[in-house]
Amino acid sequence: MSVRTHFSQKTLDVLFDAILENDIADTNVVLPTVIPANFSEDQVTQCFNLCQQLWLEGIESRQLVQLANIILLKKDLSASDKVAFKHIRAKYKHMGFAFILYTPTHKRPFLYEATSTIMGEVQDAFRNGLKRKIVFLGAVMRCLVSSPFQKIRKYLVEQAKLDTTQAFNQMLKTEIGKIPAYLNEPSITPAQFHNLRKIISRHVSFFDTLRTLYPSEDHHKMSRFLSAINGLMGRMHDDLISQSVSGQLDYHKDQIVVPETIRRLLTQLAQAYPKV
């Protein structure tokens, strides 16, 4: 589906500012008295359109190619280039969440997923100082961001189909409904922790988009509450990745305990959220 509404640059900027704030771990947050739910067809359509436009107009493919070339040549990026890379990756993640939330398949197309995943692994490699891995991932990324593949990704974004409004609303509730199963276990693996965080990240992406187009106190509260959880879980997951890289834990087998603050916020969210 092509972008049906052309939003202003100001609107795109407001959304991206919200995206850059979606991992602030401020625990002094409260849920709205009534959780926003059962969104209208117009709200869902406009939010999806905005996600598409942010990706289509917000990413300079040549800049991404240049960054990949620098990684291959220097095995590193300057501070400013790392910020640019982080911003591109954030837009990829946001549209990736849109594929999962809004489309009938509820998943990212393979090429899109592969590109976004490699970019995330590059960021992890930088964070953990893995020079050899940076070069290997940089080479893979350079291939994936080449012009032919970029044209395919653009087509995938432009032609993405929007699911029914009813299915979208049910998807949100079903996702949150999965949270108690994780919390009922005394411990979970880091991989399961990451899957739990992805539920929150997807919801943050939606409420960031929603509050951009339909600003209200309740939409803002939901966005900030979810962002607090996302930030806390993100920091913990970064540490788990570092431990995995150093051999201190097995990412898929070892057990960890969900910290009390995260558990409390997740419990509040799951209990208050409308059920399917």
N, C-alpha and C positions, 0 to 999 in steps of 0.2 A: 504494500500500500504506500503510495506516495504521500508526502507531507501535504496535508490539505489546508493547514493554516500556517501562514508565515509570520512568526513571532518577531518582535523587535530585538535588536541587539541588547537592549536594556533587560528584556525578559531573560534572554540567554545568560547574561551576566549575573542576574539575580539567582538563577538556578545553579550556575557554576559556583557562586559564592556559597550557596547552601551545601553543595557537594563537598567543598573543601572544609566545611565545618562538621561533616557527618561522622567524625570519630572523636569529637571533643568529649572527654570522659568527665563531665560535670554530673555528679551524683545528686545534686540538689534539684531534682526534677520531679515533676508530678504528672500523672496521667490526667486527661480531661475527665470531668464527671461522667460524660457519655462519650464512649469511644466512637469516632467517626467511622461509619461503615455504610454498606449498600450504596455505593457511588453511582451517579447517573451515567448514562451512555455518553453524554456530552463531556463530563469530567474525565472519564476513562479515555475517550478518543483524543481529547485535547492534550492530556498528559502524555499519551503515547506519541502524538505528533511532535511534542516538544522534545522528547527524548531522541526521536529521529533527527530533528533539525540540529540539536546540539552536537550530535556525532557528525552529520553530513557537512555542517558549516564550521564546526569547532576544531577540526583536526586538519592540519596541514600535512598531507602525505609526504611532501618533499622534506619537511622538517624531521619526520620520523625516519626517513631513509638516511638523512644526514646524521642523526643520532646513532643509528645502527652502524654507520661507517666509522664514526668516532670510537664507538665501543670496540670495533674490530681492530682499529689502528692503535688506540691508546690503552685499551683494556680498562678504561675508566671514563667518567664524565666530569666536567667541571660542575661546580655548585649550581650555576645557573642552568646548565644542561640537564642536571638531575631534576631540577624543579620543572623544566619543560617536559621531561619524560614522565614525571609523576602526574602532571596535568593531563597529558595525552592518555595515560593509563587510566586515570579517573574517568575520563569520558568514555573510554572503551568499557570500563566496568559498568557505568551507568546504563549504556545501551545494552550491555550483556544482561543486566538485570531486567531490562525492558523485554527482551526476547523471552525470558523465563516467565515473567509475570503476565504479559499482555497477549502473547501469541498462543494459538491452539496446541502447539507442540510442547510448550513450557520448557524449552531448552534453547541454547544458543546453537546456530548452525555450526557445523564442524570446523570450517575454516576460520570463522569468527572466534570460536572458542579456543582453537589452537593458538591463534595470534595473541589473544588476550592473556591466555595462560602463560605463554612464553614471556610476555612482557612482565607478568607478575613474578616469574622465576628470575628474570634479570634483576628486578628490584631486590628480591631476597638475596641473590648472589652479591650484589653491591653491599647490602646491609651487613652481610657476613664475611665480606672480604675474600670471596672465592674467585680468584683471578682466572684460573683455568676454566672454571664453569662459565664465567662471564664471557670469555672468548667463544666458547662453544655455543652458548645461548645467543650471543650476538650474531654469530654466523647464521643460525636458524632464523633468528628474527629478521636479519637482512633479506633472507630469501622470502619470508612471509610478507614483508612490507613492500616488496617489489610491485611495479605497476600492474602486472596482470592480476595478481592476487588482490590488490587494492580495488581494482575495478569490480571484482567478484564480490568483495565485502560491501562495496557501495551498493551494488545491485541487491544484495541480501537485505540490507537495511531499508532501502527504498521500497522493496516489494514485500516486506514483512506484513503478514496478515494479522489483523486484530481479532482476538477471540470475542465471544459474546460478553456483554456486560455482566450477565448472571454468572458466567464461568469465571470471570475475573474476580468478582466479589467473593465467590466461593473459594477461589485459589488463596486469597489473603487469609481467610478464616481457617482453611485447612492447614496452611503453613504454620500459623500460630498454634493450632491444635496439636502439632507434633512436639511442642516444647516440653510438656510434662513427661513424656516418655524418656527424655534425656535426664530430666531432673529427678526422676524416681529411682535412678540408678545411683548407688553410692559413689561410683567413679566411672569415668568414660575415657576413651582413648583421645589423644590429641586430634586425630582425624575426625572423630565424632564431634569434638569441641568445635572444630572448624566448620563442620556441616551445620551445627547449631548456630554458629555466628552468621553463616550465609543466609539463614532465614531472616535474621535481624537486618543484615545489610540490604537485602532485597526490599524489606519494608521501609527502611530509611530512604532508599532511592525513590520509592513511590511517594512517601509523604513529603520529601524535599520538592518533588515535582508538583505535587498537589498544592502545597503552601505557596509555591511560586505563582501559580495561575489562579488559585482560589484562597487568598490569604484570609486566615481567621485565627482566633486565639487557640481553638481546639486543634486545628491542623498544625499550628506552630508547637503546641505542647507535645503532640504525638511525635513530631519530628525530633524535638530535643530529647524526649524520653528514650526513644529508640537510639538516637545518636550516643547517649550516655552509655547504653549497653554495648553498642558497637565499638565505641572507643576503648572501654575496659577490656572487652574480649579481644580486640585487635592488638592491644599492647601485650596481653598474655600470650596470644598466638605467635607474635613476633619472637617472644622469649622461647616458646616451645620449638619454633623452627631453628633458632640458634642452638638450642640443646640437642636437637636432632642432628644438625650439621656437625656438631662437635662430638657426636657419638654418646652423649649422656642419656639419651632415651630413644626408644623405638617409637616412631611417630604413629605407627599403625597397631602396635601391640601393648605398649606400656599404658598404665592407668593413671589418670590424674583426677583430682577432686575439683569441682567447680567452686571457685571462691564464694564466700557468703554474700558479698555485695552483689555480685553478678547473679547469683541464685535468687536473691531477694527481688531484684528488679525483673528478672525473667518470670518469676512466680506472679508478681503483680500484673504483669502484662498478660500472661496466659489466663489468669483468673478473670480479668476485666474484659478481655476481648470477646466480641460476639461469637457465639458458636455457630457451626454450620447448620 
